[in-house]
Amino acid sequence: MAKAGSQAQWKIEGDNCVRLSGDWNLLYSARRRKSLQAQLKKLDSPRRYSWNLCDIGAFDSGGALLLWTLWGRELPDQLDCTDTQRHWFERLEETETPAAPRPFRFAQAADHFTAGVKAVLSTIGGLLLLIGQLMVDAAWVVRHPRLMPWKEVSATIYRSGASSMLLLGLVGFMIGIVMAIQIGITLQKFGAPQMIISLMGLAVLRELGSVIAAIILAGRSGSAMTAGIGAMHITEEFNALRAFGASPSVRLVLPRVVGMMVSVPLLVVWTDFMGLAGAAITGDWFLDVNWQLFFARLPTEVPIVNFWIGLGKGVVFGFIISWIATYFGLSAKANTESLSRNTTLSVVTSLSLILIFDAVVGATMTNVGL
C-alpha cells in the first residue's frame, strides 16, 4: 500500500485488485500527483488488474487523466466505478479519438476546383463592373464638378503621396547605390566606368523608379484603402452613406482613384531622382565618375522618352492600386476575418497586376523600338 499526506491513495487487495480511495481531483498537489504516477507506474501491466474506484470521494478530470494515461488510454477489462466516473473516461476517449481520414474523392476535388474558378471569375467580373461604374461616375462629375469630393482627393494625395516621400526617397537612394556598385564593378573590368550613366539612367527612369514606387504604395497605401473602406462595413458607416442617398463609388472610390493617379506619377519622379542621386554619388566615390558629369551627360545618354514611359506607368500603376484596393474594400463583409482576407488579396492582386503589366509593356515597347 502506498500512502502519503494527501487524501488520494491506493492499495492492492488480493492478487490483482487495485482499490483507490480519497479525493482524486485537481486539488491535490503537483508533488502528490507525481508521486502517485511514479508509484502506479511500478505496476506490471496496469490494465490486467481489476480496478475498484467506488471508495473515491471527489473525482474530476485531474484524477481521470492520471488513470487514463496509466491505462494506456484504454479502459481496463475489469473496472468497478460509478456512472459519473465512467463519464469522465468516456469524455477523454471521445476527445482523443482521431478523426478517420477522409478518402479522396474526385467529385469533391472537382467541386473545390469549380468553386475556386467561380470565385476568380466573380472577382474579375466585379472588377470590370467597377471600371464601368467609374467611367459613369467620371462622366457625371464632369457635368457636376462641384459635387466631386475634392477634399477626399487632396487627402488621398497627402496620405499616399506626401507621407510616402521619405520612405520612397530612402528606398530609391539605397537601390541606386547598390545597383551602381554592382554594375560599376563589372564596368571597371572592361575599362568603361562612364557607361554607368547610360545604364543606370535607362534602368531607373524606364523601370525601377515606377516599379519600386508602385510596389511600396501597393503594400502601404493600397492595404490602407482596403482596410479603411472595409472597416466602414463593420462600423455601419457604409450603410449610413447609402441611407443618405450618397453614391459609395463617388464618395469612396472615385476620389481615391483620382488621388492615386495624381500622386503615384509624382512619386515616380521623386524615386527616379533619388535613385539617380544614389548612383551619381556612388559613381563619384567608387568609379571616378564625377556627379556633375553624371547629370550633365544623362540627358544625352538616355532618351527623354524613357522618362515619359516611366511616368505613364506611374499613372497606370496608380489606377491599378486604387482600383484593386477599393474593390476589395467594397466587397468585404462586416467581420474582421473577411477584412483581413480582403486586405491580403488586395495587396497580392495589385502586386501581380503591376508586375504583369510592366512585363507586357516592356516587351511591347521593345518590339516597337521604344
C-alpha positions as CSV (number, residue, x, y, z in Angstrom):
1,M,0.0,0.0,0.0
2,A,1.2,3.5,-0.9
3,K,0.2,6.3,1.4
4,A,1.0,10.0,1.6
5,G,-0.1,13.1,3.3
6,S,-2.8,13.8,0.9
7,Q,-6.1,12.0,0.7
8,A,-5.6,10.3,-2.6
9,Q,-4.2,6.8,-2.0
10,W,-4.4,3.3,-3.4
11,K,-3.7,-0.3,-2.3
12,I,-3.7,-3.8,-3.8
13,E,-6.2,-6.3,-2.4
14,G,-5.7,-9.9,-3.1
15,D,-3.6,-10.8,-6.2
16,N,-4.9,-8.4,-8.8
17,C,-7.4,-5.9,-7.4
18,V,-6.4,-2.2,-7.0
19,R,-8.6,-0.2,-4.8
20,L,-8.5,3.6,-4.8
21,S,-9.7,5.9,-2.1
22,G,-9.6,9.5,-1.1
23,D,-10.0,12.6,-3.3
24,W,-8.6,12.2,-6.9
25,N,-9.1,15.6,-8.3
26,L,-7.3,18.8,-9.3
27,L,-6.9,19.9,-5.7
28,Y,-4.1,17.5,-4.8
29,S,-0.6,19.0,-5.1
30,A,1.7,18.6,-8.0
31,R,4.2,16.7,-5.8
32,R,1.5,14.2,-4.7
33,R,0.4,13.8,-8.3
34,K,3.9,12.9,-9.4
35,S,4.3,10.6,-6.5
36,L,1.1,8.7,-7.4
37,Q,2.2,8.5,-11.0
38,A,5.6,7.1,-10.1
39,Q,4.0,4.5,-7.7
40,L,1.3,3.3,-10.1
41,K,3.8,3.0,-13.0
42,K,5.6,0.3,-11.0
43,L,2.5,-2.0,-11.5
44,D,3.2,-4.6,-14.1
45,S,0.6,-4.2,-16.9
46,P,-1.9,-2.0,-15.1
47,R,-4.7,-3.0,-17.4
48,R,-4.6,-6.6,-16.3
49,Y,-5.6,-5.6,-12.8
50,S,-9.2,-5.2,-11.5
51,W,-9.7,-1.6,-10.6
52,N,-12.2,-0.5,-7.9
53,L,-13.0,3.2,-7.8
54,C,-16.1,3.1,-5.6
55,D,-14.3,4.4,-2.4
56,I,-13.1,7.5,-4.1
57,G,-14.6,10.7,-2.7
58,A,-14.0,13.6,-5.1
59,F,-13.2,12.7,-8.7
60,D,-12.7,15.0,-11.7
61,S,-10.7,15.4,-14.9
62,G,-7.4,15.5,-12.9
63,G,-7.8,12.1,-11.5
64,A,-9.4,10.7,-14.6
65,L,-6.5,11.9,-16.8
66,L,-3.9,10.4,-14.4
67,L,-5.6,6.9,-14.5
68,W,-6.4,7.2,-18.3
69,T,-2.7,7.8,-19.0
70,L,-1.7,5.0,-16.8
71,W,-4.0,2.6,-18.5
72,G,-2.5,3.4,-21.9
73,R,-5.6,5.5,-22.9
74,E,-7.9,2.5,-22.8
75,L,-10.2,1.2,-20.1
76,P,-9.1,-1.9,-18.2
77,D,-11.0,-5.1,-18.7
78,Q,-12.3,-5.1,-15.2
79,L,-13.4,-1.7,-13.8
80,D,-15.8,-1.1,-11.0
81,C,-16.8,2.6,-10.8
82,T,-19.7,4.9,-10.7
83,D,-21.5,6.3,-13.7
84,T,-20.1,9.8,-13.1
85,Q,-16.5,8.4,-13.0
86,R,-17.1,6.4,-16.2
87,H,-18.4,9.5,-17.9
88,W,-15.1,11.2,-17.3
89,F,-13.2,8.4,-19.1
90,E,-15.7,8.4,-21.9
91,R,-15.1,12.1,-22.4
92,L,-11.4,11.5,-22.6
93,E,-11.9,8.8,-25.1
94,E,-14.0,11.0,-27.3
95,T,-11.6,13.9,-27.3
96,E,-8.6,11.7,-28.1
97,T,-10.2,9.6,-30.8
98,P,-8.6,10.7,-34.1
99,A,-10.9,11.5,-36.9
100,A,-10.9,8.9,-39.6
101,P,-9.1,10.2,-42.7
102,R,-11.5,11.2,-45.4
103,P,-10.9,9.2,-48.6
104,F,-10.0,11.2,-51.7
105,R,-12.9,11.6,-54.0
106,F,-12.6,13.1,-57.4
107,A,-16.0,14.7,-57.2
108,Q,-15.0,16.6,-54.1
109,A,-11.8,17.8,-55.7
110,A,-13.8,18.8,-58.8
111,D,-16.2,20.8,-56.6
112,H,-13.4,22.6,-54.9
113,F,-11.8,23.4,-58.2
114,T,-15.1,24.6,-59.6
115,A,-15.7,26.8,-56.6
116,G,-12.3,28.4,-56.9
117,V,-12.8,29.1,-60.6
118,K,-16.2,30.7,-59.8
119,A,-14.6,32.9,-57.2
120,V,-11.9,34.1,-59.6
121,L,-14.5,34.8,-62.3
122,S,-16.7,36.6,-59.8
123,T,-13.8,38.8,-58.8
124,I,-12.9,39.5,-62.4
125,G,-16.5,40.4,-63.2
126,G,-16.7,42.6,-60.1
127,L,-13.5,44.5,-61.1
128,L,-14.8,45.1,-64.6
129,L,-18.1,46.3,-63.3
130,L,-16.3,48.7,-61.0
131,I,-14.4,50.1,-64.0
132,G,-17.7,50.7,-65.8
133,Q,-19.1,52.4,-62.7
134,L,-16.0,54.6,-62.5
135,M,-16.5,55.7,-66.1
136,V,-20.1,56.6,-65.4
137,D,-19.1,58.5,-62.3
138,A,-16.4,60.4,-64.1
139,A,-18.8,61.5,-66.8
140,W,-21.3,62.6,-64.1
141,V,-18.7,64.5,-62.2
142,V,-17.6,66.3,-65.3
143,R,-21.1,67.6,-65.7
144,H,-21.4,68.4,-61.9
145,P,-17.8,69.3,-60.8
146,R,-18.9,70.9,-57.6
147,L,-20.3,67.6,-56.4
148,M,-16.9,65.9,-56.6
149,P,-15.4,65.2,-53.1
150,W,-12.3,67.3,-53.7
151,K,-11.3,67.1,-50.0
152,E,-11.1,63.3,-50.3
153,V,-8.9,63.7,-53.4
154,S,-6.5,66.0,-51.6
155,A,-6.5,63.7,-48.6
156,T,-5.6,60.8,-50.8
157,I,-2.8,62.7,-52.4
158,Y,-1.4,63.7,-49.0
159,R,-1.8,60.2,-47.4
160,S,-0.5,58.3,-50.4
161,G,1.9,60.9,-51.8
162,A,3.4,63.4,-49.3
163,S,3.6,60.9,-46.4
164,S,5.4,58.3,-48.6
165,M,8.1,60.6,-49.8
166,L,10.6,59.8,-47.1
167,L,10.2,56.1,-47.5
168,L,10.4,56.1,-51.3
169,G,13.3,58.5,-51.3
170,L,15.3,56.3,-48.9
171,V,14.5,53.1,-50.8
172,G,15.2,54.7,-54.2
173,F,18.5,56.2,-52.9
174,M,19.7,52.9,-51.5
175,I,18.7,50.9,-54.6
176,G,20.6,53.4,-56.7
177,I,23.7,52.9,-54.6
178,V,23.6,49.2,-54.6
179,M,22.9,48.9,-58.3
180,A,25.7,51.4,-59.2
181,I,28.2,49.4,-57.1
182,Q,27.2,46.1,-58.6
183,I,27.2,47.4,-62.2
184,G,30.2,49.6,-61.7
185,I,32.4,46.6,-60.6
186,T,31.7,44.9,-63.9
187,L,32.2,48.1,-66.0
188,Q,35.6,48.7,-64.3
189,K,36.8,45.3,-65.5
190,F,36.1,46.4,-69.1
191,G,37.6,49.9,-68.6
192,A,34.2,51.6,-69.2
193,P,33.1,53.1,-65.9
194,Q,31.3,56.0,-67.6
195,M,28.8,53.7,-69.0
196,I,27.2,53.7,-65.6
197,I,25.5,56.9,-66.7
198,S,23.5,55.3,-69.5
199,L,22.9,52.0,-67.8
200,M,21.6,53.5,-64.5
201,G,19.6,56.2,-66.3
202,L,17.8,53.7,-68.5
203,A,17.1,51.3,-65.7
204,V,15.9,53.8,-63.2
205,L,13.9,56.1,-65.5
206,R,12.3,53.3,-67.5
207,E,11.7,50.5,-65.0
208,L,13.0,50.8,-61.4
209,G,11.5,54.1,-60.4
210,S,8.0,53.3,-61.4
211,V,8.0,49.7,-60.2
212,I,9.6,50.4,-56.9
213,A,7.1,53.2,-56.2
214,A,4.2,51.1,-57.2
215,I,5.2,48.0,-55.2
216,I,5.7,50.1,-52.0
217,L,2.5,52.0,-52.4
218,A,0.5,48.8,-53.1
219,G,1.6,47.5,-49.8
220,R,1.4,50.8,-47.9
221,S,-1.5,52.8,-49.4
222,G,-3.4,50.0,-51.1
223,S,-3.8,48.0,-47.9
224,A,-4.8,51.1,-46.0
225,M,-7.5,51.9,-48.6
226,T,-8.9,48.3,-48.4
227,A,-8.8,48.3,-44.6
228,G,-10.4,51.8,-44.3
229,I,-13.3,51.0,-46.7
230,G,-13.8,47.5,-45.3
231,A,-13.9,48.8,-41.7
232,M,-16.9,51.0,-42.8
233,H,-18.9,47.8,-43.2
234,I,-18.2,46.9,-39.6
235,T,-19.0,50.3,-38.1
236,E,-22.2,50.6,-40.3
237,E,-20.8,53.8,-42.0
238,F,-21.2,52.2,-45.4
239,N,-24.9,51.6,-44.8
240,A,-25.3,55.1,-43.4
241,L,-23.8,56.5,-46.5
242,R,-26.3,54.7,-48.7
243,A,-29.1,55.6,-46.4
244,F,-28.4,59.3,-47.0
245,G,-28.6,58.7,-50.8
246,A,-24.9,59.2,-51.5
247,S,-23.1,57.0,-54.1
248,P,-20.4,54.9,-52.5
249,S,-18.5,54.8,-55.7
250,V,-18.5,58.6,-56.0
251,R,-17.7,59.2,-52.3
252,L,-15.2,56.4,-51.7
253,V,-13.8,55.0,-55.0
254,L,-13.5,57.9,-57.5
255,P,-11.6,60.3,-55.2
256,R,-9.1,57.6,-54.3
257,V,-8.6,56.7,-57.9
258,V,-8.0,60.3,-58.9
259,G,-5.7,60.9,-56.0
260,M,-3.6,57.9,-56.7
261,M,-3.4,58.7,-60.4
262,V,-2.0,62.1,-59.5
263,S,0.3,61.1,-56.6
264,V,1.9,58.0,-58.0
265,P,3.5,59.7,-61.1
266,L,4.8,62.4,-58.9
267,L,6.3,59.8,-56.6
268,V,7.8,58.1,-59.6
269,V,9.7,61.3,-60.4
270,W,10.8,61.6,-56.8
271,T,12.0,58.0,-56.8
272,D,13.8,58.4,-60.1
273,F,15.7,61.5,-58.8
274,M,16.7,59.8,-55.6
275,G,17.8,56.6,-57.4
276,L,19.9,58.6,-59.8
277,A,21.3,60.7,-57.0
278,G,22.4,57.5,-55.3
279,A,24.0,56.2,-58.5
280,A,25.8,59.6,-59.1
281,I,27.2,59.7,-55.6
282,T,28.4,56.1,-55.9
283,G,30.0,56.8,-59.3
284,D,31.8,59.8,-57.8
285,W,33.1,57.9,-54.8
286,F,34.0,54.5,-56.3
287,L,34.1,54.8,-60.1
288,D,35.8,58.2,-60.6
289,V,32.8,59.5,-62.5
290,N,32.1,63.0,-61.2
291,W,28.5,63.5,-60.1
292,Q,28.3,66.8,-62.1
293,L,29.4,64.9,-65.2
294,F,26.8,62.2,-64.4
295,F,23.9,64.7,-64.5
296,A,25.4,66.7,-67.4
297,R,25.6,63.6,-69.7
298,L,22.4,62.0,-68.5
299,P,20.1,63.8,-71.0
300,T,22.3,62.9,-73.9
301,E,22.9,59.3,-72.9
302,V,19.3,58.4,-72.1
303,P,16.5,59.5,-74.4
304,I,13.7,61.5,-72.8
305,V,11.1,59.0,-74.0
306,N,12.2,56.6,-71.2
307,F,11.3,59.2,-68.6
308,W,7.8,59.6,-70.2
309,I,7.4,55.8,-70.3
310,G,8.1,55.6,-66.6
311,L,5.8,58.5,-65.9
312,G,3.0,56.9,-67.9
313,K,3.5,53.6,-66.0
314,G,3.1,55.6,-62.8
315,V,-0.4,56.8,-63.9
316,V,-1.5,53.3,-64.8
317,F,0.0,51.8,-61.6
318,G,-1.8,54.4,-59.5
319,F,-5.1,53.4,-61.2
320,I,-4.4,49.7,-60.6
321,I,-3.6,50.1,-56.9
322,S,-6.6,52.2,-56.1
323,W,-9.0,50.2,-58.3
324,I,-8.0,46.9,-56.7
325,A,-7.9,48.3,-53.2
326,T,-11.3,50.0,-53.3
327,Y,-12.9,46.9,-54.9
328,F,-11.8,44.6,-52.2
329,G,-12.7,47.2,-49.6
330,L,-16.3,47.4,-51.0
331,S,-16.6,43.6,-51.3
332,A,-15.5,43.0,-47.7
333,K,-18.1,41.7,-45.2
334,A,-18.9,43.1,-41.8
335,N,-16.4,40.9,-39.9
336,T,-12.7,41.0,-39.1
337,E,-11.9,37.8,-40.9
338,S,-13.3,39.0,-44.2
339,L,-11.5,42.3,-43.7
340,S,-8.1,40.7,-43.1
341,R,-8.6,38.3,-46.0
342,N,-9.6,41.1,-48.5
343,T,-6.7,43.3,-47.4
344,T,-4.3,40.5,-48.2
345,L,-6.0,39.8,-51.5
346,S,-5.8,43.4,-52.4
347,V,-2.0,43.6,-51.9
348,V,-1.4,40.3,-53.7
349,T,-3.6,41.1,-56.6
350,S,-2.2,44.6,-57.0
351,L,1.4,43.4,-57.0
352,S,0.6,40.7,-59.5
353,L,-1.1,43.0,-61.9
354,I,1.7,45.6,-61.6
355,L,4.3,43.1,-62.5
356,I,2.3,41.6,-65.3
357,F,1.5,45.0,-66.8
358,D,5.2,46.0,-66.5
359,A,6.3,42.9,-68.3
360,V,3.8,43.2,-71.1
361,V,4.6,46.9,-71.6
362,G,8.3,46.2,-71.5
363,A,8.0,43.5,-74.2
364,T,5.7,45.6,-76.3
365,M,7.9,48.8,-76.2
366,T,10.9,46.8,-77.1
367,N,9.2,45.2,-80.1
368,V,8.1,48.6,-81.4
369,G,11.6,50.1,-81.0
370,L,11.0,52.3,-77.9
